[in-house]
Amino acid sequence: MSLRHVFTVTALAAACAWPAFAQSPAPVERVETGNRVSENIPAIPPELVERLNRYQNTRGAGFAGWTGDGCLLVSTRFAETSQAHRVCEPMGMREQLTFYPEPVAGIEPAPHAAGLDGFVFGKDIGGNEAWQLHWFDLDTREARLLTDGTSRNQGALFSRDGTRFAYSSTARNGTDTDVWVTDFPAGTARPLVTAGGTWGARDFAPDGTRMLVSRYVSASESHPGEVDLATGKLELFPVEGGKAAFGDFRYAPDGRSVYYVSDEPIDDRSGEFMTLRHHDPDTGALTVLSGDIPWDVEGFEISDDGRHLAFVTNEDGIARLHVRRLPGHEPVALPELPVGVMGGLGFAPDGNRLALTLNTATSPSDVYVIDLASRGLERWTRSEVGGLDPAAFVAPTLVRYPTFDQVDGTARTIPAFYYRPANVPAGTKLPVVINIHGGPEGQALPTFNPTAQFLANELGVAMLVPNVRGSAGYGKTYLSLDNAEKREDSMRDIGALLDWIETRPELDADRVGVYGGSYGGYMVLAAMATYPERIRAGVDIVGISHFGTFLQNTEDYRRDLRRAEYGDERKPEIAALFERISPLNNADRITAPLFVAQGKNDPRVPWTEAEQIVAATRSNGQPVWYLLFNDEGHGFRKKTNSDHFTAATMLFWQAHLLGE
């Protein structure tokens, strides 16, 4: 039984200074319940919990790999967290394999030809992202630790024969992410690539002598190379112009040539999008497989037998699947798939079937299998939607609204997904929630969103999900439009969306809320400070409140990665920019109700970012709601915590957005 303490305190000053305000600090009512700390959050009415219950009991299943006996490994949740499961036939029972209080991630099955029957998985503690890799043996049903227990480890990759696996680790110095290789039978590990920065293993050569690797700098810059496994000699590949983005990188079945995804310019092409290429080093021939598709390729898979290649394109937020026959790259006819977002591609051991995860705006993620010979499509999982009627779910429409600048003489437009409640009486003015994604080099996609469905169907609230400048998926130029000194331009895109809302007769421009996590949380705070008279309320989840303190306190292995996107605070002009635009220094302009939620163990955006904006805003007399989970990190992965946060958020909207 947890202790429950209720007491009143005053807001304490944060570690860094903010302007002094004339008003007295707002009083704080603090409640501690188990691992949850709540400040100024009223008791959640049982009837609201009951209304939310079915929406919160939706769940999905994600494909994680094939086992040697033709079963599927899937990630799904039955209780508190996502765990590894096995499914052995279409619509068959999901057999749970792992049972941990923390979620399991990064499931990587052993190669089928290796005679191993099991998989590697990652697990952290309390959302700290210090993932440890474990081996799960399907014969004995036992798991054993593979890494040191303290460093951050991810990206497990087996060699073709299963004798070795590679992964990325911070074990050497806690700052750089190196590529390590483990001799799997012996259980011994050694660092292979220690060139500094953030490195990942991409593919073992079929003969096991070489490995493709890459160093990630930012969303627009990576450096690929090849390393000799015996000597450790690293050879970087030349990059046209010295800078380009690279995605998946793998050896072709011949073991010589490579397939890769990049926006590296080719001849006089702009290199605007990430395209799938094949390069033969012997002849120098470069073939662009997706050159006729003006959208990004998000990833690809090659079958073990070398007969097929599958890749997915992201076309205005919608996933399209393509399969080519190797080595000639002839298209393979496919069945019609539901319109949605895809992930987790994987060929069966025999190469005749392709599994994938499919998520749509009105259905959670589920696993499907395509028979390449017959063009048959089988659904292997059917996830629950809490007993709700899927026909009543709202599908978003894609809209584009004009913003402040121009492209080739015409107004630039910003894409946004619009969830509009159905069956609204004529003349009704709908309150609006603007949901801003994180990153910023992320992309909002039309995936299943139970919160959006609850807002639309139960509270009559519209939701707009914009992809402001700086979002991925719309080309290299668009991705770079908010970098460093252009950071405020993305906020101007939110201002343009507020203008667009005013033109819509069905939307109430006087009742607009903003919601976002991580960088999206920064955008929430910045929007509330920039447009205080136009924002009714805001919800900030694990958001940045000051770029300088964020970069100072984020984990060492992340700092340079974030400097590449946000700017380097060690430069005086960037430090001055941060001082000007950071919400902490503009907290006196946040006059609308604010709800801040945070995980205590967050390694990306430290919890001090939340504490200081809460204290600063309260110093302006604002009674901020604050929710802190001591057993979470960058977001809320335990169902009980996530459910409580969602209920508190709905109560917040009811109190501060829905009223006239």
C-alpha positions in Angstrom: 0.0 0.0 0.0 1.5 3.3 -1.1 1.8 6.3 1.2 -0.1 9.4 0.2 1.1 12.8 1.3 -0.8 16.0 0.7 0.7 19.3 1.7 1.1 22.9 0.5 4.4 24.3 -0.6 5.5 27.3 -2.5 7.3 27.1 -5.9 11.0 26.9 -5.5 13.5 28.8 -7.6 15.1 26.6 -10.4 18.8 26.2 -10.8 19.1 28.9 -13.5 17.7 32.4 -13.1 14.7 33.9 -14.8 13.2 37.4 -14.7 11.7 38.6 -11.4 7.9 39.1 -11.4 5.8 41.4 -9.3 3.2 38.7 -8.6 3.5 36.3 -5.7 4.3 32.7 -6.5 1.2 30.6 -6.9 0.6 28.1 -4.1 1.2 24.4 -4.8 -0.8 21.4 -3.6 1.5 18.4 -3.8 0.4 14.7 -3.8 2.8 11.8 -3.8 1.4 8.4 -4.7 3.8 5.6 -5.2 6.2 6.6 -8.0 3.9 9.5 -9.0 4.1 13.1 -7.9 1.2 15.5 -8.7 1.1 19.2 -8.1 -2.2 21.2 -8.4 -3.9 18.3 -10.3 -7.5 17.8 -9.0 -8.8 14.4 -8.2 -9.8 12.7 -11.4 -13.6 11.9 -11.4 -14.4 8.2 -11.7 -16.8 8.9 -14.5 -14.0 10.3 -16.6 -11.9 7.3 -15.9 -14.8 5.1 -16.9 -15.3 7.0 -20.2 -11.6 6.7 -21.0 -11.2 3.1 -20.1 -12.1 1.5 -23.5 -9.9 4.0 -25.4 -7.0 3.2 -23.1 -7.4 -0.5 -23.6 -6.6 -0.5 -27.3 -3.3 -2.1 -28.1 -1.3 -3.1 -31.2 1.2 -5.7 -32.3 4.5 -5.1 -34.2 6.5 -7.5 -36.3 9.9 -8.3 -34.8 11.2 -11.3 -36.9 10.7 -14.8 -38.0 11.8 -17.9 -36.0 13.3 -20.9 -37.7 10.1 -22.9 -37.5 8.1 -20.3 -39.4 6.5 -18.5 -36.4 6.5 -14.8 -36.0 8.0 -12.8 -33.1 5.8 -9.8 -32.3 6.0 -7.0 -29.7 2.7 -6.4 -27.9 1.3 -5.6 -24.5 -1.0 -7.7 -22.4 -0.5 -6.0 -19.0 1.7 -3.0 -18.2 4.4 -3.0 -20.8 5.2 -4.4 -24.3 6.9 -7.8 -24.3 8.1 -10.4 -26.8 5.4 -12.9 -28.0 5.3 -15.7 -30.6 2.5 -16.3 -33.1 2.6 -19.5 -35.1 -0.3 -19.2 -37.5 -2.6 -16.5 -38.9 -4.8 -15.2 -36.1 -3.2 -17.7 -33.7 -2.6 -17.3 -30.0 0.0 -14.8 -28.9 2.3 -16.8 -26.7 4.1 -14.4 -24.3 7.8 -15.1 -23.9 9.2 -12.3 -21.7 7.6 -11.1 -18.5 9.4 -8.0 -17.3 8.1 -4.9 -15.5 10.1 -2.8 -18.0 9.3 -2.9 -21.8 11.3 -5.1 -24.1 12.7 -3.4 -27.3 15.0 -4.1 -30.2 14.1 -7.7 -30.7 16.6 -9.4 -33.1 16.2 -13.1 -34.0 19.2 -15.2 -34.6 19.8 -16.1 -38.3 17.9 -19.2 -39.4 20.9 -20.9 -41.0 23.0 -20.7 -37.8 21.2 -23.4 -35.9 20.3 -21.0 -33.1 16.8 -20.8 -31.8 16.3 -17.5 -30.0 16.6 -13.7 -30.1 18.5 -10.8 -28.7 16.4 -8.1 -27.0 17.1 -4.8 -25.1 15.7 -3.7 -21.8 16.4 -0.6 -19.6 15.3 0.5 -16.1 12.7 3.1 -15.5 13.1 4.7 -18.9 16.8 5.6 -18.5 17.6 4.2 -21.9 20.7 2.5 -20.6 19.5 -0.6 -22.6 21.2 -3.9 -21.8 21.2 -6.6 -24.4 20.0 -10.1 -23.4 19.8 -13.5 -25.3 16.5 -15.4 -25.0 16.8 -19.1 -25.8 13.6 -20.5 -27.3 14.6 -24.0 -26.3 15.2 -23.5 -22.7 13.1 -20.3 -22.3 15.9 -18.7 -20.3 17.4 -15.3 -20.8 21.0 -14.2 -20.1 22.7 -10.8 -20.0 25.1 -10.1 -22.9 26.3 -6.5 -22.0 28.0 -4.9 -19.0 24.9 -3.9 -17.1 25.6 -0.1 -17.0 26.4 1.3 -20.5 23.9 2.1 -23.3 23.6 -0.7 -25.9 21.4 -1.1 -28.9 21.2 -2.1 -32.6 22.0 -5.8 -32.3 23.0 -7.3 -35.6 24.0 -11.0 -36.2 26.5 -12.3 -38.8 25.1 -14.6 -41.4 26.4 -17.7 -39.6 25.4 -16.5 -36.1 28.8 -16.8 -34.6 29.1 -13.1 -34.0 26.8 -10.2 -33.4 27.5 -6.5 -33.4 25.9 -3.6 -31.5 26.4 0.0 -30.6 27.6 0.8 -27.1 28.8 3.6 -24.9 30.8 1.2 -22.7 34.3 2.6 -23.6 33.9 6.1 -22.3 30.2 6.9 -21.8 30.3 9.7 -24.4 31.1 8.1 -27.8 28.9 5.3 -29.2 31.2 2.6 -30.6 30.6 -0.5 -32.6 31.3 -3.6 -30.6 31.4 -7.2 -31.8 30.7 -10.3 -29.6 31.9 -13.8 -30.3 28.6 -15.4 -29.6 29.7 -19.0 -28.6 32.5 -17.6 -26.4 30.5 -14.7 -25.0 33.5 -12.3 -25.3 33.0 -8.8 -26.7 35.5 -6.2 -28.1 35.2 -2.7 -29.4 35.7 -2.7 -33.2 35.0 0.9 -34.3 36.2 3.6 -31.8 36.6 6.6 -34.1 34.6 8.9 -32.0 31.0 10.0 -32.4 27.9 7.9 -32.9 28.5 4.7 -34.9 26.2 1.9 -35.9 26.7 -1.5 -37.4 24.8 -1.9 -40.7 25.5 -5.3 -42.2 28.0 -8.2 -42.0 29.4 -9.3 -45.3 28.2 -12.8 -46.4 31.7 -14.2 -45.9 32.0 -12.7 -42.5 35.2 -10.8 -43.1 33.9 -7.2 -43.4 31.1 -5.0 -42.0 29.3 -2.0 -43.2 29.1 0.8 -40.6 28.1 4.4 -40.5 28.5 7.4 -38.3 25.4 9.5 -37.6 25.9 13.2 -37.2 22.4 14.6 -37.8 19.2 13.9 -39.8 21.0 15.4 -42.8 24.5 14.0 -42.3 25.9 10.5 -41.9 29.2 9.0 -43.0 29.2 5.3 -44.3 32.2 3.0 -44.3 33.5 -0.5 -44.2 35.6 -2.1 -41.5 37.8 -5.2 -41.7 36.7 -7.5 -38.9 40.2 -9.1 -38.5 42.3 -5.9 -38.4 39.7 -3.3 -37.4 40.8 -1.1 -40.3 38.1 1.4 -41.2 37.6 2.8 -44.7 35.1 5.7 -45.1 33.3 5.9 -48.4 33.6 9.2 -50.3 30.4 11.4 -50.1 29.5 13.8 -52.9 29.8 17.4 -51.5 31.1 16.0 -48.3 27.7 15.9 -46.6 24.6 13.7 -47.1 22.1 11.7 -45.2 22.3 7.9 -45.3 19.8 5.3 -44.1 19.9 1.5 -44.5 23.2 0.2 -46.0 23.6 -3.5 -46.9 25.6 -5.9 -49.0 23.9 -7.3 -52.1 23.6 -11.1 -52.2 26.8 -11.2 -54.3 28.7 -9.9 -51.3 30.5 -7.3 -53.4 28.0 -4.6 -54.4 25.8 -2.7 -51.9 22.3 -1.4 -51.6 21.8 1.8 -49.6 19.4 4.7 -49.0 20.7 8.3 -49.3 20.0 11.8 -50.5 23.6 12.2 -51.8 23.4 14.2 -55.1 23.9 12.2 -58.2 25.2 14.1 -61.2 23.0 17.2 -61.6 20.2 15.8 -59.4 19.4 17.8 -56.3 19.4 14.9 -53.9 16.3 16.3 -52.3 14.8 12.9 -51.2 16.2 9.7 -49.7 16.4 7.3 -52.6 17.2 3.6 -52.8 20.4 2.9 -54.8 22.5 -0.1 -55.9 26.3 0.5 -56.4 28.7 -2.0 -58.0 32.2 -1.1 -57.0 33.8 -3.2 -59.8 32.1 -1.4 -62.6 31.2 1.8 -60.9 27.6 1.5 -62.0 25.0 3.2 -59.8 21.4 2.3 -60.2 18.6 4.4 -58.5 15.7 2.0 -57.8 13.3 4.7 -56.6 14.3 7.6 -58.8 10.8 8.0 -60.2 9.3 8.4 -56.7 9.6 12.0 -55.4 9.4 10.9 -51.8 11.7 9.3 -49.2 12.6 5.7 -49.0 12.3 4.7 -45.3 13.9 1.3 -45.2 14.4 -1.9 -47.1 15.0 -5.7 -46.6 16.7 -8.4 -48.6 15.6 -12.0 -48.4 18.0 -14.5 -47.1 17.9 -16.4 -50.4 18.8 -13.3 -52.3 15.8 -13.4 -54.6 13.8 -10.4 -53.4 14.2 -6.9 -52.1 11.4 -4.9 -50.4 11.3 -1.2 -49.6 8.8 1.3 -48.3 8.3 4.9 -49.4 6.8 7.6 -47.3 4.5 9.5 -49.7 3.0 12.5 -47.9 2.7 10.5 -44.7 1.3 7.4 -46.4 3.4 4.2 -46.7 3.8 2.4 -50.1 5.3 -1.0 -50.3 7.5 -2.0 -53.3 9.1 -5.4 -54.0 11.8 -6.1 -56.6 13.1 -9.3 -58.0 16.9 -9.7 -57.8 19.3 -9.3 -59.4 17.4 -7.6 -62.2 15.2 -5.3 -60.1 11.9 -6.2 -61.8 8.8 -5.2 -59.9 6.8 -7.9 -58.2 3.0 -7.5 -58.2 1.5 -7.1 -54.7 -1.9 -7.4 -53.2 -3.8 -4.2 -52.3 -2.9 -3.1 -48.8 -4.9 -0.9 -46.4 -3.8 2.7 -46.5 -1.6 3.5 -43.6 1.9 3.4 -42.1 4.2 0.4 -42.4 7.2 -0.8 -40.5 9.0 -3.9 -39.5 9.5 -5.6 -42.8 10.9 -9.1 -42.8 11.2 -12.0 -45.2 10.4 -15.6 -44.1 13.3 -18.0 -44.0 12.2 -19.6 -47.3 12.1 -16.1 -49.0 8.5 -16.7 -50.3 6.7 -14.6 -47.8 7.0 -11.1 -46.5 5.8 -9.9 -43.0 5.1 -6.3 -42.1 3.5 -4.1 -39.5 0.6 -2.0 -40.7 -1.1 0.8 -38.7 -4.0 2.9 -40.0 -5.7 6.0 -38.6 -8.7 3.8 -37.5 -6.9 0.6 -36.4 -3.9 -0.1 -34.2 -0.8 -1.8 -35.5 -1.1 -5.4 -36.6 1.0 -7.9 -38.5 0.3 -9.1 -42.0 2.0 -11.6 -44.2 2.2 -11.4 -48.1 2.7 -14.6 -50.2 4.8 -13.3 -53.0 3.9 -16.0 -55.5 0.1 -16.0 -55.0 -0.2 -12.3 -54.1 -2.2 -13.5 -51.0 -2.5 -11.3 -47.9 -3.1 -12.9 -44.5 -3.6 -11.0 -41.3 -1.7 -12.7 -38.4 -2.9 -10.6 -35.5 -6.1 -8.7 -34.7 -5.5 -6.2 -31.9 -8.2 -5.0 -29.6 -9.9 -1.6 -29.7 -11.3 -1.7 -26.2 -14.7 -3.0 -27.4 -15.3 0.2 -29.3 -16.9 0.3 -32.8 -14.1 0.9 -35.3 -16.6 2.3 -37.7 -17.1 5.3 -35.4 -13.4 6.2 -35.4 -12.5 9.5 -37.1 -10.0 9.3 -40.0 -8.0 12.5 -40.5 -7.9 14.4 -43.7 -4.7 16.0 -45.0 -4.9 19.7 -45.3 -2.3 22.3 -46.3 -2.3 25.8 -45.0 -0.3 28.9 -46.2 2.5 30.2 -44.1 4.5 33.4 -44.0 7.2 32.8 -46.7 7.1 31.8 -50.4 8.5 29.2 -52.7 9.1 30.2 -56.3 6.7 33.2 -55.9 3.9 31.3 -54.3 3.0 30.9 -50.6 4.7 27.9 -48.9 2.1 25.5 -47.5 2.4 23.4 -44.4 0.8 19.9 -44.2 -1.4 19.0 -41.3 -3.6 16.1 -40.4 -7.1 17.2 -39.4 -9.2 15.0 -37.0 -12.7 16.5 -37.2 -15.6 15.2 -35.0 -18.4 13.6 -37.0 -22.1 14.5 -36.9 -21.5 18.0 -35.5 -24.7 20.1 -35.5 -24.7 23.0 -38.0 -23.3 26.2 -36.5 -21.3 24.4 -33.8 -17.9 25.9 -33.1 -15.4 23.2 -32.2 -12.6 23.7 -29.7 -9.2 22.7 -31.2 -6.1 21.0 -29.9 -2.9 21.5 -32.0 -0.7 18.5 -31.5 3.0 19.2 -32.3 5.4 16.4 -32.9 8.9 16.1 -31.5 12.3 15.9 -33.1 12.1 18.4 -34.6 13.4 16.1 -37.4 10.4 13.8 -36.9 7.1 13.5 -38.8 3.5 13.3 -37.6 1.8 10.4 -39.4 -1.8 9.4 -39.7 -1.5 6.5 -37.2 -4.1 5.2 -34.8 -4.4 7.7 -32.0 -6.9 6.7 -29.2 -6.5 10.2 -27.6 -7.6 11.9 -30.8 -10.5 9.5 -31.0 -11.6 10.3 -27.5 -11.3 14.0 -28.0 -13.4 13.8 -31.2 -16.0 11.3 -30.2 -16.4 12.0 -26.5 -15.4 15.6 -26.0 -16.2 17.1 -29.4 -12.7 18.5 -29.9 -11.0 18.8 -33.2 -7.3 18.0 -33.5 -4.8 19.4 -35.9 -1.4 17.7 -36.3 1.0 19.9 -38.4 4.3 19.0 -39.9 5.9 22.4 -39.6 9.2 23.2 -41.3 12.0 21.1 -40.0 9.9 17.9 -40.2 11.3 14.9 -42.0 9.5 13.4 -45.0 9.3 16.5 -47.3 12.8 16.7 -48.6 16.2 18.0 -47.6 15.4 21.6 -48.0 12.3 21.5 -45.8 14.2 19.6 -43.2 16.7 22.4 -42.9 14.4 25.3 -42.7 14.4 25.6 -38.9 18.1 24.9 -38.2 19.9 27.1 -35.6 19.2 30.8 -36.2 16.0 29.8 -38.2 14.4 28.2 -35.1 11.7 30.8 -34.8 10.4 30.2 -38.3 8.8 27.0 -37.2 6.9 29.0 -34.5 5.7 31.3 -37.3 4.3 28.2 -38.9 2.2 27.7 -35.8 1.1 31.3 -36.0 0.0 30.7 -39.6 -2.0 27.7 -38.4 -3.8 29.9 -35.9 -4.6 32.2 -38.8 -6.0 29.3 -40.8 -8.1 28.2 -37.8 -9.7 31.6 -37.8 -10.8 31.1 -41.5 -12.6 27.8 -40.7 -16.3 28.4 -39.8 -16.5 25.1 -37.8 -13.5 25.9 -35.6 -13.4 28.1 -32.5 -10.3 30.3 -32.7 -11.0 31.5 -29.1 -10.6 27.9 -27.8 -7.3 26.6 -29.0 -5.0 24.4 -27.0 -1.5 23.2 -27.8 0.0 19.8 -26.9 3.4 18.3 -27.6 6.2 16.2 -26.3 10.0 16.6 -26.3 10.8 19.2 -28.9 7.0 19.4 -29.4 6.9 20.4 -25.7 9.3 23.2 -26.4 6.9 24.3 -29.2 4.0 24.3 -26.8 5.9 26.5 -24.4 7.1 28.8 -27.1 3.6 29.1 -28.7 2.1 30.0 -25.3 4.8 32.7 -24.9 4.6 33.9 -28.5 0.8 33.9 -28.9 -0.5 34.3 -25.3 -3.7 36.0 -26.5 -4.5 33.2 -28.9 -3.7 30.1 -26.9 -6.3 29.0 -24.3 -4.2 26.2 -22.6 -1.2 24.0 -23.2 0.2 20.6 -22.3 4.0 20.2 -22.3 5.4 16.6 -22.1 9.1 16.2 -21.4 9.7 19.5 -23.2 12.8 21.7 -23.5 12.4 25.0 -21.6 15.9 26.4 -22.2 18.2 25.2 -25.0 21.3 26.2 -23.0 20.5 24.2 -19.9 19.1 21.4 -22.0 22.4 21.0 -23.8 24.3 21.3 -20.6 22.4 18.6 -18.8 21.4 16.1 -21.5 23.4 12.8 -21.5 27.0 13.1 -22.9 26.4 10.8 -25.8 23.5 13.0 -27.1 25.0 16.5 -26.7 26.8 16.8 -30.0 23.9 15.2 -31.9 21.6 17.8 -30.6 24.0 20.7 -31.2 24.0 19.6 -34.9 20.2 20.4 -35.0 19.6 23.1 -32.4 22.9 25.0 -32.7 26.1 25.0 -30.6 25.6 27.0 -27.4 29.4 27.5 -27.1 29.2 30.0 -30.0 28.2 33.5 -28.6 25.7 34.2 -31.3 23.9 30.9 -30.7 24.0 31.4 -26.9 22.4 34.8 -27.5 19.7 33.2 -29.7 18.9 30.6 -27.0 18.6 33.3 -24.4 16.1 35.2 -26.6 13.9 32.4 -27.7 14.0 29.9 -24.8 10.6 29.8 -23.0 12.2 29.9 -19.6 13.3 33.5 -20.3 9.8 34.4 -21.5 7.8 32.7 -18.8 6.2 36.1 -17.9 4.3 35.8 -21.2 2.8 32.4 -20.4 -0.5 33.5 -19.0 -2.8 30.6 -20.1 -3.2 27.5 -17.9 -0.2 25.1 -18.3 0.2 21.4 -17.6 3.7 20.0 -17.5 4.4 16.2 -17.4 7.9 14.6 -17.0 9.8 11.4 -16.4 12.4 11.6 -13.6 14.8 9.3 -15.4 14.7 11.1 -18.8 18.2 11.0 -20.4 17.3 13.2 -23.3 15.4 16.1 -21.8 16.4 16.1 -18.1 13.6 16.6 -15.6 15.2 19.9 -14.5 13.8 21.4 -17.8 10.3 20.7 -16.4 11.1 21.8 -12.9 12.5 25.2 -14.0 9.6 26.2 -16.3 7.1 25.1 -13.7 8.8 27.3 -11.1 9.3 30.2 -13.4 5.7 30.2 -14.6 4.4 29.9 -11.0 6.5 32.9 -10.1 4.3 34.8 -12.5 1.3 33.8 -10.5 0.1 30.9 -12.7 -1.1 27.8 -10.9 0.6 25.2 -13.2 -0.4 21.6 -13.1 2.7 19.3 -12.8 3.0 15.5 -13.0 6.3 13.7 -12.4 6.8 9.9 -12.7 9.8 8.6 -10.9 9.8 5.4 -12.9 9.7 6.8 -16.4 12.0 8.5 -18.8 11.4 10.3 -22.1 7.7 9.5 -22.3 5.4 7.2 -20.4 5.7 3.5 -21.3 3.9 1.8 -18.4 0.2 1.5 -18.9 -0.8 2.7 -15.4 1.3 5.8 -15.8 0.2 6.5 -19.3 -3.5 6.0 -18.4 -3.2 8.4 -15.4 -1.5 11.1 -17.6 -4.1 10.8 -20.3 -7.0 11.1 -17.7 -5.3 14.1 -16.2 -4.9 15.7 -19.6 -8.6 15.2 -20.4 -9.5 16.7 -17.1 -7.2 19.7 -17.9 -8.9 20.2 -21.3 -12.3 20.0 -19.7 -11.3 22.6 -17.1 -9.4 25.0 -19.3 -10.4 24.5 -23.0 -14.0 23.4 -23.3 -15.6 26.2 -21.3 -16.9 29.3 -23.0 
